[in-house]
Amino acid sequence: MHEGGEGSGDRLVELIVQHHDSIRAGLGYDDYELLRSKLQAYAETPKDGSKAALRAMRGVRLVLDRLPSAHPVRQALDGPRFATAMTLPTDTIVAEALAVLSSQAFPSTATIIAAAKNRLLQAPALSAEGVRARWGQSPPSGLIVLADPQHGDRYPAFQFTADEGTPHEVVLEVNRLLLADIDPWGVADWWLSDNEWLGGQPAALIGELADSRLLRAAMALVEEI
């Protein structure tokens, strides 16, 4: 690889832009972020023959080598055009690539978890005060309790009957089966997400489907783990 203007270095970055969606899918989160960081390092490095620029572009190439062999970018890299020394890409093309890759970046794990929790907290729920008013300090065991940083503990309302406000027995059974005391968010997500086998959200199907069917669906999840 040697310093230069237009050439195989520019072509490499053009390929990244052209195939960014499949690159994102083929690399996965960690390697995709590594690819962006290598390009960013190259963009921030002086192009006056410094070894840092060369290292950064070698890093880009090495990350792309992790793509499946059938991927078009891998096939191009394995072809004759990239068999010899590569020119360094121009800053303009690299900046355009970084803009595209950044717009396609994976959300962080923390962002995904926060979004999932926020969705669950939007579901109708009883406050801890409301539950204590009915059952004192010892509500029935087996209930899902979600810790809301703004409003305190929340008890998703689907767990209770509409007429008497007592817990559905099937809910308590499923919650215990799925270990709601250990993973309340995961169990709440099971109840409040579409279930292909049941044909809808389990929480919305309480009383419409036989309790035994809800239990079998939960048992199937346990058997998969």
WODAKA-V83049 format. One record per residue. RES is the residue in one letter. PSI is psi in radians with two decimals (NA if undefined). D_FIRST is the distance of its C-alpha to the first C-alpha in Angstrom with 2 decimals. Layout:
RES_PSI_D_FIRST / RES_PSI_D_FIRST
This chain:
M_2.35_0.00 / H_2.83_3.76 / E_2.51_6.99 / G_-3.13_9.22 / G_-2.03_12.06 / E_2.59_13.02 / G_-2.72_10.97 / S_-0.49_9.57 / G_-0.80_8.69 / D_-0.70_12.37 / R_-0.68_13.50 / L_-0.82_12.39 / V_-0.63_14.38 / E_-0.68_17.10 / L_-0.67_17.51 / I_-0.77_18.00 / V_-0.77_20.67 / Q_-0.65_22.23 / H_0.46_22.72 / H_-0.60_23.18 / D_-0.84_26.68 / S_-0.48_25.89 / I_-0.78_22.82 / R_-0.77_25.28 / A_-0.65_27.74 / G_-0.50_25.43 / L_-0.60_23.86 / G_3.05_27.00 / Y_-0.96_27.62 / D_-0.85_25.72 / D_-0.57_22.37 / Y_-0.76_22.70 / E_-0.61_23.34 / L_-0.71_20.39 / L_-0.79_18.12 / R_-0.71_19.82 / S_-0.62_19.54 / K_-0.74_15.76 / L_-0.69_15.56 / Q_-0.72_18.32 / A_-0.70_16.66 / Y_-0.74_13.66 / A_-0.54_16.39 / E_-0.01_18.27 / T_2.36_15.67 / P_2.48_15.66 / K_0.69_12.72 / D_0.64_13.71 / G_0.16_10.81 / S_2.52_12.08 / K_-0.39_10.63 / A_-0.70_12.37 / A_-0.72_10.24 / L_-0.76_7.12 / R_-0.72_9.83 / A_-0.77_11.34 / M_-0.58_8.76 / R_-0.65_8.42 / G_-0.71_12.15 / V_-0.82_12.50 / R_-0.75_11.06 / L_-0.67_13.39 / V_-0.76_16.25 / L_-0.47_16.05 / D_-0.24_16.21 / R_-0.10_19.65 / L_2.70_21.00 / P_2.58_23.60 / S_-0.44_22.49 / A_-0.12_24.56 / H_2.44_22.91 / P_-0.56_21.49 / V_-0.73_18.16 / R_-0.74_17.84 / Q_-0.68_19.00 / A_-0.74_16.45 / L_-0.53_13.55 / D_-0.09_15.35 / G_3.10_15.73 / P_-0.46_14.41 / R_-0.54_12.49 / F_0.28_9.79 / A_-0.37_10.25 / T_-3.10_7.71 / A_2.41_4.07 / M_2.40_4.14 / T_2.62_5.69 / L_2.42_7.15 / P_2.76_10.57 / T_2.66_13.75 / D_-0.61_16.11 / T_-0.79_18.87 / I_-0.70_17.38 / V_-0.70_16.38 / A_-0.71_19.95 / E_-0.70_21.46 / A_-0.73_19.77 / L_-0.64_21.00 / A_-0.71_24.42 / V_-0.83_24.61 / L_-0.64_23.51 / S_-0.63_25.85 / S_-0.37_28.70 / Q_0.21_28.24 / A_2.60_28.03 / F_2.47_30.34 / P_2.61_33.44 / S_2.79_33.74 / T_-0.71_36.17 / A_-0.68_38.52 / T_-0.73_38.56 / I_-0.80_39.38 / I_-0.76_42.14 / A_-0.71_43.59 / A_-0.71_43.77 / A_-0.76_45.47 / K_-0.70_47.98 / N_-0.69_48.74 / R_-0.75_49.48 / L_-0.60_51.87 / L_-0.26_53.57 / Q_-0.28_54.34 / A_2.59_56.61 / P_2.44_60.36 / A_2.80_61.33 / L_2.51_64.20 / S_2.84_63.92 / A_-0.62_64.65 / E_-0.71_67.81 / G_-0.68_68.99 / V_-0.73_68.50 / R_-0.58_70.29 / A_-0.51_73.13 / R_-0.72_73.79 / W_0.12_73.11 / G_-2.56_73.22 / Q_0.04_70.73 / S_1.27_70.45 / P_2.81_69.05 / P_2.42_68.89 / S_2.61_66.25 / G_-0.02_63.44 / L_2.56_62.58 / I_2.27_59.05 / V_2.09_58.64 / L_2.25_55.59 / A_1.88_54.91 / D_2.04_54.51 / P_-0.35_53.32 / Q_-0.61_55.32 / H_0.15_58.45 / G_-2.97_58.85 / D_2.44_59.28 / R_2.41_59.53 / Y_1.85_61.21 / P_2.30_59.97 / A_-0.42_63.09 / F_-0.28_62.66 / Q_-0.26_63.88 / F_2.60_67.39 / T_2.59_70.10 / A_-0.53_70.91 / D_-0.90_74.64 / E_-0.28_75.20 / G_0.36_71.86 / T_2.71_71.78 / P_2.45_68.68 / H_2.28_68.19 / E_-0.67_68.79 / V_-0.58_66.00 / V_-0.79_63.57 / L_-0.69_64.64 / E_-0.81_64.30 / V_-0.75_60.81 / N_-0.71_59.72 / R_-0.68_60.96 / L_-0.71_59.36 / L_0.07_55.93 / L_0.98_56.42 / A_-0.41_56.58 / D_-0.43_57.63 / I_-0.72_54.22 / D_1.23_51.98 / P_-0.61_53.97 / W_-0.75_50.98 / G_-0.70_49.89 / V_-0.71_53.48 / A_-0.68_54.02 / D_-0.65_50.89 / W_-0.79_52.39 / W_-0.60_55.64 / L_0.19_54.13 / S_2.66_51.37 / D_2.38_51.93 / N_1.98_52.75 / E_-0.68_52.23 / W_-0.64_54.82 / L_-0.35_57.45 / G_0.47_56.66 / G_-3.00_56.22 / Q_2.22_56.02 / P_-0.69_58.16 / A_-0.62_59.68 / A_-0.20_60.93 / L_0.03_62.42 / I_2.22_64.66 / G_-0.34_68.19 / E_-0.66_67.04 / L_2.72_65.70 / A_2.47_67.55 / D_-0.62_66.66 / S_-0.55_66.04 / R_-0.69_63.25 / L_-0.70_61.46 / L_-0.69_61.89 / R_-0.65_60.52 / A_-0.73_57.41 / A_-0.69_56.87 / M_-0.64_57.59 / A_-0.65_54.98 / L_-0.74_52.38 / V_-0.67_53.52 / E_-0.40_53.36 / E_-0.45_49.72 / I_NA_48.65
